[in-house]
Amino acid sequence: MDILNALGKIESAEQALAVCKERMDTTQFHRVSSISHPEILKRIANAMVICNPAHIFINTGSEADRRFIRNLALETGEERSLALENHTIHFDLPGEQGRIVDRTFYIANPEDQISSLANRMNRENALEDIRSNMTDIMAGKTMVVGFYMRGPVGAPVSNPALEITSSAYVSHSAELLYRNAFPDFDKEVAARGHFFTNVHSEGLNRPEDLPDARVFMDRQYQTTYSFKCTYAGNTLLLKKGNHRFAVDKAVYKNRGQELSEHMFITGIKGPGNRVTWFAGAAPSGCGKTTTAMAGNRFVGDDLAQMWIAEDGSIRSVNPEAGIFGIVEDVNQEGDPLLMKVLRQPGHEVIWSNVLIDENNIPHWVGNHEPPPEKGINFQGEWHPGKTDDNGKPVPMSHPNSRCTLRSTNLDNYSSEAENHNGVLTRVFTYSGRDADTMPPVWVAPDSDHGVVIGACIVSAATATEVGASGVKRAPWANAPFIPGALGDYMDAQFRFFGNPAIQSSFQPVMAGLNYFLTDKARGGTDDRLLGEKKDVKVWLAWLERYAHQEAGCIQTPIGNLPLYKDLVPLFADIIDKPYPKDLYDRQFSLYVDPIIGRIELQEAAYAKEKNIPGRLFEILALQKEALHALKQTKGTVILPGDLES
């Protein structure tokens, strides 16, 4: 049972066009009539019948249409203008400052396997929930229908998607973040054989409605439903909702040939002006945007679609064309290129949940600028020292406050982002907010060990999920977006990176990356970083040299570590900074007991899952055995120099 069709009852293209003609003005009907694929027409018409909008706007992506959407967002009050031209502010409800994971469900048939980390609801119950909440939910509102490609037009792993919403803010965000492909949509759907459908309405947008807010994902019909919520992570369903469908496609339709990952894509310049392309995973709020911006050639900061090309290389494209980035701790020192877009005129930016001062200028925690004396933020009027009803300090901006902008605004933007052949990707990194265990960078000796690095990410929880706290496992940083069994997903990873079709000259370097290691974890007294945020440029530069066999390494049970002599010139040349030997020793020493504890955490957790590939447990056992052996001869803290031989 396809819920959208069951509720709308439009069963043919002829019926769909009749409904469109009845409900649309002449201009909009002329636009939708240019679409010939019957399934596209049926899904638009069924959404109209269910949601019952007062007006329908077919967004062709023209500048006039974009201007209409921007103005509609201002007229409805979803956004308001700021001091810099084309800058606007959007506030989400105070209780909806992140993904509502407790109210997000996969629509599942009894036989469906759903990730152990996700929620499920049977199809009949989901139908009734959607019927009771979405019937007439757009009454008096304008429905905007957008036609997008999640990736460059013509790329073999790009996915067409409809975004149907009554929120002009969501539509405005989609225009900055995705490629409007109205003229090519029919052709791309025919070529791909599928498309994703997204239906959203914020309803009355009241705090009291939040308990009834839902995000549903129907994997069988590749359709998402979202209602009574406004945070983009819950409403811009092109993003993480459709990312889930893309993950399904990679795991269950093209296993071993394609991946859909929670990764940045960036190019690092090496000697002789060569550019080596990286893709890197990190949970939301763990520095993906910062790491992507540390590169010399920017393609994307959040998502990546990749495949094995005919020449035996791994190719990657960004399904997005913009940034929906966390702004906390974005500042001139660590993020000069992003700050240029945020603080200088000439760019279009949607801000969300930051502080707006009396001069209509946005401010946020960690910007290293003088704070204002007062302003308006996500909880209303704000001043330094303000507390909430529980006496807890209210920050100047929410930790998950965001900026939305086009990638083309960035000085390091690469036109390769629109190359339908993708970028040849040589290095893959995996990282999280690991304060006390792993060194800043380590490299897997082969692809199987690389998959295990990705499977074993551990991270402090971030503000991107409502109610999240503590330290938790974050497999591949993609775990919240894996619809099926983790065992199936892991098998797809082993098959992809171990695929014999990958030519030896293109074998990827797979590495762990961690720039959240603290002073306290290495014998110090406080929680400050052991190093600086900008040091990541050096870790990336070292990996670039390693990929071209221009850097040595120290072999250890967890992977290969950099040599001190290779890092010193990189610190000097890239960030003009000395790198003392004692800092190197603190950062790259193996603290054996915490690492063994980390391995045992993974072993215990994965033992509870079904059909986990045995190769994972083999590698973890080998690492643990080797660490125990080292501990017997070298103690619990092992300096990198003790392992060089």
Summary of the structure (lengths in Angstrom):
residues: 645
radius of gyration: 24.6
end to end distance: 63.4
largest distance: 81.4
contacts: 2305
relative contact order: 0.10
helix: 38%
strand: 23%
